[in-house]
Amino acid sequence: MQESKNTKWTKEQNTWFEGALAIFDTETPERWSNVAAFVPGKTESDVIKQYEKLKADINDIEAGLVPDDHNFSNFRKRPSKFRCSDRMRRKGVPWTEEEHRRFLMGLQVHGKGDWRSISLNFVITKTSTQVASHAQKYYARQHSDGKEKRRPSIHDMTMLNPNSPE
């Protein structure tokens, strides 16, 4: 098994990793190659090592080896007058082709309407609300009569039927 040269994990890679672990459980054949395929820039060896670190961290927490002096008061709800100034709202971040492909795969697995599962298991970079909004635009694009002039859109991409000959 080959290890990638970049051993540092980004926050996004960890998000993909955790999402893949939720999809591919211990009973999944070739689990680690499937998980590695979900995490950009990481090999099967990398994800196995990351999993071992995660298990060790969990064991330390359960054994009480992690100090309980964390200040979690920062995570409590703040008065509404502070909400907008505390954080920048991300508006209008376009979907990538990869996110749309994963959205289409999620539709095949979970079906129309289960936006939460699609968000949790396939498009883990988007919230269920964002997935629902994307679906609304996708279906509107699919059902338009096509007579009006329109520029190409990511919503024109559809999942190929694996049973149909190309």
N, C-alpha and C positions, 0 to 999 in steps of 0.2 A: 504494500500500500504506500502510495506516494503522499508526502506531506507538502502542503503549499509553502512557498517561501515567506509569505506574509502571515505570521502566526498571530498577530494582533487582530482581535475581533471588533468590528464596528457595532454601533447600536443597531443599525439596520440588519446586519448579518445575524445578530443575536435574535432579533425579532423574527426573521425568516426561520432561523433554527428552532425557536420555540414553537412556531406555527407548524413546522414540519413534524416535530415530535408529537404534536397533538393529532396529526393526521396519520402518521405511520407509527403504530404502537408496537409493542414487543412481539406480537404475533405476525407482523408483516414480513413476508419473505423479502430478503435483500433490503432490510430496513435502512441500513446506513448509507447505501448507495442512493436510495430514494431521498433520504434526508439531505445528503450532500448535493443532490441535483437541485434542491430547493434553495440552497445557500450560495449566492454568487461568490466565486473566488475561493471556495473551500472544498477540500477533498474529503473522501470517506474517512481517512485517518484523522483529519482535522476535527470532523464532527464527533468522532468517537472520543477523542481527547477532551473536547468541550463537554461532552455528556458526562465523562468521568469526573471532571471538575465540578459540574453542576451537582452530581450525586454527592461528592465530598462536601460541598457547601451545605446541602440539605442535611446531611448527617451531622455536621458541626452545629447547625441551627437546632436540630432536634436534640442534640446532646447538651445543649445549653452552653456551648463554647463561644457563642457570639454574644458580646456584651449587650445588655439591655439598656444602654444609656443613650439610645437614639432619641432625638427630639422629633416626634411625629406631629407636633402641633402645627407645623407648616402645611400639613395635608388637610387640616380641618377647613370647613367652608369659611370663606371670608365674607365680610359685608359686601353687598352688590356694588357699592360705590368704588370698590377697588378692582373689581374683576376685569374691566376693559383696560385699565392702565397697567395691570400686572403682566399681562401676556398679550402678545400680538396675535390677532386672529389670522389664520391662513385662509385667504379667499382665492378662489379661482385657480387652484393648483391643478394643471391639466393631468389627465390620466395618461400613463405611458401605455405603449402597445402591450408590454408584458403584463401590466395590471389588467388590461382589458381581456387578454387571453386567459388569465387566471379567473377573471369574472365569468367568462364563458364556460370554463371548466366547472366552476362552482355551480352555475346554472344547470349543467348536465347532471351533477351529483345531487344537489339539494333542491333543485327546482325553483320556479318563479315564486317569489314572496319570502323565502327564507334568507333574508339579507344578512341577518346576524351570523348564521352559519357560514355563509359565503365570505363574510368579512373575517370571521375567526379562522377559517380553514384555508381560504384561497387568496383573498386580497387583504392580507394582514396589514398592509400599509394604509388602508382606508377604514373608516368607521362604518357601521351598518347603515347609518343615515346617508353617508356618501355613496355607499353601494346602491341603496334604494334610489337615490337621485340619479345615479348613473344608469340604472336599469330603466327608469322612467324615460330618460332621454334616448336610450338604446331602443326601447320598444316604439317610441314615437317615430324614430327614424326608420325603423323596419316597416311600420304601417303607413308611412306617408306614400302618397300616390306617385311621387317622383317626377311630377310634371314641372314643379318649380325648379329654377336653377339653384343649384346648391354646390358648395365646395365639398371636396372629399372630407370625410370625418372618420374618426376612430370607431364610431358607431356603425360604420358600413362593414366592419370586420365581423364575420360570423364563424362559428365553429363548423369545420367540415364534418360531414357525416362519415364515420369510419367504415360504414358498410357500403357506401356508394362508390362505384368505380370512377376514377378520375381520368 
